[in-house]
């Protein structure tokens, strides 16, 4: 058993034993299944995920105005990664859209946001070892794009 969980387990055991000794029924201690909220993907990601920057690139305003779209080369996440996401930032008004695309599963997630200098995160895309991921940027402003891997 994990050593960090032992004290929590001991405390929970003491609380249950004290409640049982005071006459509280075990049914009252258990939460009904209907009221227990299931964990969402967002809860799991924010609590359990550590992020690693895989790469970063800055796409010039001239390139974006000439082509309107930039597509990264296909890349693979580091070993142990289970999710991928992109981060982008741009300035000067207007909107940019960044899409994370897992080529093997076909899963795509996009984020469109105003170019206000803030960093904007795309929703996550599931990833398994050996799969290929691309980032697709659409817009007209100078933009910094980052690829991130979650474990």
Secondary structure as UniProt FT lines:
FT   HELIX           3..21
FT   TURN            22..23
FT   HELIX           26..29
FT   TURN            33..35
FT   HELIX           41..48
FT   STRAND          51..59
FT   HELIX           61..67
FT   STRAND          69..71
FT   TURN            79..80
FT   STRAND          83..90
FT   STRAND          95..102
FT   TURN            103..105
FT   STRAND          108..114
FT   STRAND          120..121
FT   STRAND          125..126
FT   TURN            129..130
FT   STRAND          133..138
FT   STRAND          143..150
//
